Amino acid sequence: MQNLVQNIRCVCLQGKSRKDAEKYIARNDKYRRAYYKYHTGLEWENPYNYDLCLNSGKLGFEKCVDAILAQMEVMGIK
């Protein structure tokens, strides 16, 4: 829910009303969900489909980079 509120704020800052922002986000999420399902056969919202999930809004860019690099090392990816 917090991410939705942050997304609405970001879109509103681009000059859209709250109602238009909600429609814009819902339309984009629907597109992303369909795209992911088509290409993977999996559900976009299911966190078990991902190796790593990060909240960049809370962690910030540098900590996300550190977490990604650490996970890559654990997985043996160079």
C-alpha positions in Angstrom: 0.0 0.0 0.0 2.8 2.4 0.8 4.4 1.9 -2.6 1.0 2.8 -4.2 0.8 6.0 -2.2 4.4 6.9 -3.2 3.6 6.1 -6.8 0.5 8.3 -6.8 2.5 11.2 -5.3 5.1 10.8 -8.0 2.6 10.8 -10.8 0.7 13.8 -9.2 4.0 15.7 -9.2 4.0 15.2 -13.0 0.9 17.4 -13.2 -1.8 14.7 -13.0 -4.7 14.8 -10.6 -4.9 12.0 -7.9 -7.7 10.3 -9.9 -5.8 10.4 -13.1 -2.7 9.2 -11.3 -4.5 6.2 -9.9 -5.9 5.3 -13.4 -2.4 5.7 -14.9 -0.8 3.4 -12.3 -3.6 0.8 -12.5 -3.3 0.8 -16.4 0.5 0.4 -16.2 0.3 -2.3 -13.5 -2.2 -4.2 -15.7 0.1 -4.0 -18.7 3.1 -5.2 -16.5 1.1 -8.0 -15.1 0.0 -9.2 -18.5 3.5 -8.8 -20.0 5.1 -10.8 -17.1 2.4 -13.5 -17.3 2.8 -13.9 -21.1 6.6 -14.2 -21.0 6.9 -16.3 -17.9 3.6 -18.0 -17.3 3.9 -16.8 -13.7 2.0 -14.2 -11.5 3.7 -10.8 -11.3 2.7 -10.2 -7.7 4.1 -13.5 -6.3 7.3 -12.7 -4.4 8.4 -16.3 -4.7 9.0 -15.7 -8.5 11.9 -13.4 -7.6 15.4 -14.1 -6.3 15.6 -10.8 -4.5 13.1 -8.1 -3.7 14.2 -4.7 -2.5 12.4 -1.5 -1.5 14.6 1.1 -3.0 12.4 3.8 -1.5 13.5 2.7 2.0 17.0 1.4 1.3 18.2 4.0 -1.1 20.3 3.4 -4.2 23.6 2.5 -2.6 22.2 -0.1 -0.2 20.3 -1.7 -3.0 23.5 -2.0 -5.1 25.3 -3.5 -2.1 22.4 -6.0 -1.5 22.4 -7.0 -5.2 26.1 -7.5 -5.3 26.0 -9.6 -2.2 23.2 -11.7 -3.6 25.1 -12.2 -6.8 28.1 -13.4 -4.8 26.0 -15.9 -2.9 24.5 -17.2 -6.2 27.9 -17.5 -7.8 27.2 -14.8 -10.4 30.1 -12.5 -11.4 
